[in-house]
Amino acid sequence: MRAYYKTFALPTTISNCSNNYGPYQFPEKLIPLIVLNALEGKPLPVYGDGKNVRDWLYVEDHCEAIWTIMNSGRTGETYNVGGNAEMENISIVQMICDILDEIKPATDGKPRRKLVTFVQDRPGHDRRYAIDFAKLKKELGWIPKESFKSGLRKTVEWYLNQKKWVENIKTGAYQAWIKEQYGA
């Protein structure tokens, strides 16, 4: 993008973001994986000691940030988009367990935190990902609207209310729908 901006004066902006979460995220990612495993009483895998830190950004906040950058950002500039929500992975897993135990208790009555299973960390796994979005805040006045706590609750509730979507993802049925819609 930078080359096209410099070479052809193509009006571009670039954005880099922190970890996104929210509706429609595939279950191989941390938050949906934990939600769906917890609902089924399966182990909740957590890498290493669970102290890896990530900054989390609710997907709708990310979309609004991109829109703000597209409409108000300076041409040729790069903007970081963060959620202002650095969290340890283990804390996220525990929060999900607590939300589920509150709104959809396990049939056996046991707290879902008991399902946490620490697994060997990936080689070279970064201990912390964070992003400084001060430039976006200062220049364009953008800050995330959703707190991590409220966004996580919305996300958990979305997965609870989307049984058909979840089933289509798990069985691979969504692939036929994509082919039907897009001929891909």
C-alpha positions as CSV (number, residue, x, y, z in Angstrom):
1,M,0.0,0.0,0.0
2,R,2.8,2.4,0.8
3,A,4.4,1.7,-2.5
4,Y,1.2,2.5,-4.4
5,Y,0.7,5.6,-2.3
6,K,4.2,6.9,-3.1
7,T,4.3,5.7,-6.7
8,F,0.8,6.4,-8.0
9,A,-0.6,8.8,-5.3
10,L,-3.3,6.2,-4.6
11,P,-5.2,7.6,-1.6
12,T,-4.5,4.9,1.0
13,T,-4.5,4.5,4.7
14,I,-3.2,1.4,6.6
15,S,-4.5,0.1,9.9
16,N,-3.0,-2.5,12.3
17,C,-5.1,-4.0,15.0
18,S,-5.0,-6.0,18.2
19,N,-6.8,-9.3,18.6
20,N,-10.5,-9.1,17.5
21,Y,-13.3,-11.0,19.2
22,G,-17.1,-11.1,18.8
23,P,-19.8,-12.8,16.7
24,Y,-19.0,-15.1,13.8
25,Q,-15.5,-15.9,14.9
26,F,-14.5,-19.4,14.0
27,P,-14.2,-21.8,16.9
28,E,-10.4,-22.4,16.5
29,K,-9.9,-19.0,18.1
30,L,-9.6,-18.7,21.9
31,I,-12.9,-17.1,22.9
32,P,-15.3,-19.2,20.8
33,L,-13.3,-22.3,21.4
34,I,-13.6,-21.8,25.2
35,V,-17.3,-20.9,25.0
36,L,-18.2,-24.0,22.8
37,N,-16.0,-26.4,24.8
38,A,-17.4,-25.2,28.1
39,L,-21.0,-25.6,26.9
40,E,-20.2,-29.2,25.9
41,G,-18.2,-30.0,29.2
42,K,-15.0,-30.5,27.2
43,P,-11.5,-29.5,28.5
44,L,-10.7,-25.8,28.2
45,P,-7.1,-25.8,26.8
46,V,-4.9,-22.9,28.0
47,Y,-1.3,-22.6,26.7
48,G,1.5,-22.7,29.3
49,D,0.6,-21.0,32.5
50,G,-2.1,-18.9,30.9
51,K,-0.3,-15.7,31.6
52,N,0.2,-14.7,28.0
53,V,-1.3,-11.2,27.5
54,R,-3.2,-10.0,24.6
55,D,-5.0,-6.7,23.8
56,W,-8.6,-7.4,22.8
57,L,-10.8,-5.4,20.4
58,Y,-14.5,-6.0,19.9
59,V,-15.2,-6.5,16.2
60,E,-17.8,-3.7,16.0
61,D,-15.3,-1.2,17.5
62,H,-12.7,-2.4,14.9
63,C,-15.2,-1.8,12.1
64,E,-15.9,1.7,13.4
65,A,-12.2,2.5,13.7
66,I,-11.6,1.4,10.1
67,W,-14.5,3.6,9.0
68,T,-13.1,6.5,11.0
69,I,-9.7,6.0,9.4
70,M,-11.1,5.7,5.9
71,N,-13.1,8.9,6.3
72,S,-10.9,11.1,8.5
73,G,-7.4,9.6,8.4
74,R,-4.6,11.4,6.7
75,T,-3.7,9.8,3.3
76,G,-0.6,7.7,3.4
77,E,-0.7,7.3,7.2
78,T,-0.8,4.1,9.3
79,Y,-3.0,3.9,12.4
80,N,-2.9,1.3,15.1
81,V,-6.3,0.2,16.4
82,G,-6.4,-1.2,20.0
83,G,-9.1,-2.2,22.4
84,N,-7.5,-0.8,25.5
85,A,-8.1,-4.2,27.1
86,E,-5.0,-6.2,27.9
87,M,-5.9,-9.4,29.5
88,E,-4.1,-12.7,30.5
89,N,-5.5,-15.7,28.6
90,I,-6.4,-17.5,31.9
91,S,-8.4,-14.5,33.0
92,I,-10.4,-14.5,29.8
93,V,-11.1,-18.3,30.2
94,Q,-12.2,-17.7,33.8
95,M,-14.5,-14.8,32.8
96,I,-16.1,-17.0,30.1
97,C,-16.7,-19.8,32.6
98,D,-18.2,-17.4,35.1
99,I,-20.6,-15.8,32.5
100,L,-21.7,-19.3,31.3
101,D,-22.2,-20.5,34.9
102,E,-24.4,-17.5,35.5
103,I,-26.6,-17.6,32.4
104,K,-26.5,-21.3,31.4
105,P,-25.3,-23.4,34.3
106,A,-23.8,-26.8,33.5
107,T,-26.3,-29.7,33.8
108,D,-24.0,-31.4,36.4
109,G,-23.9,-28.2,38.5
110,K,-20.1,-28.0,38.5
111,P,-18.3,-24.8,37.9
112,R,-16.8,-24.7,34.4
113,R,-13.5,-23.4,35.8
114,K,-12.8,-27.0,36.7
115,L,-12.5,-27.8,32.9
116,V,-9.4,-25.6,32.5
117,T,-6.6,-27.8,31.2
118,F,-3.1,-26.3,30.9
119,V,-1.3,-27.5,27.7
120,Q,2.2,-27.1,26.5
121,D,2.8,-23.7,25.1
122,R,3.8,-23.3,21.4
123,P,7.5,-22.8,20.7
124,G,8.2,-19.1,20.3
125,H,4.7,-18.1,21.5
126,D,4.9,-14.4,22.4
127,R,4.2,-13.6,26.0
128,R,2.5,-10.3,25.2
129,Y,0.8,-8.6,22.2
130,A,-0.3,-5.1,22.8
131,I,-0.8,-2.1,20.6
132,D,-0.5,1.6,21.1
133,F,-3.4,3.4,19.5
134,A,-2.5,6.9,20.9
135,K,-2.2,8.3,17.3
136,L,-5.7,7.2,16.4
137,K,-7.1,8.6,19.6
138,K,-5.2,11.9,19.3
139,E,-5.6,12.6,15.6
140,L,-9.1,11.2,15.0
141,G,-10.6,11.1,18.5
142,W,-11.4,7.4,18.2
143,I,-11.6,5.1,21.3
144,P,-13.4,1.8,21.6
145,K,-17.0,2.0,22.8
146,E,-17.1,-1.6,24.2
147,S,-15.4,-2.6,27.4
148,F,-13.9,-6.0,27.3
149,K,-16.3,-7.2,30.0
150,S,-19.4,-6.0,28.1
151,G,-18.1,-7.2,24.7
152,L,-17.2,-10.6,26.1
153,R,-20.7,-11.0,27.6
154,K,-22.3,-10.0,24.2
155,T,-20.1,-12.5,22.5
156,V,-20.9,-15.4,24.8
157,E,-24.6,-14.6,24.5
158,W,-24.3,-14.5,20.7
159,Y,-22.8,-18.0,20.6
160,L,-25.5,-19.2,22.9
161,N,-28.2,-17.9,20.6
162,Q,-26.6,-19.1,17.3
163,K,-26.9,-22.8,17.6
164,K,-27.6,-23.3,13.9
165,W,-24.6,-21.2,12.9
166,V,-22.4,-23.1,15.3
167,E,-23.6,-26.4,14.1
168,N,-23.0,-25.4,10.4
169,I,-19.4,-24.4,11.3
170,K,-18.7,-27.6,13.3
171,T,-20.1,-29.9,10.6
172,G,-18.6,-27.9,7.7
173,A,-22.1,-27.3,6.2
174,Y,-21.2,-23.6,5.9
175,Q,-18.9,-24.5,3.0
176,A,-21.8,-25.6,0.8
177,W,-23.6,-22.4,1.7
178,I,-20.5,-20.3,0.6
179,K,-20.3,-22.3,-2.7
180,E,-24.0,-21.7,-3.3
181,Q,-23.7,-17.9,-2.5
182,Y,-20.4,-17.1,-4.1
183,G,-19.6,-20.0,-6.5
184,A,-16.3,-20.5,-4.6
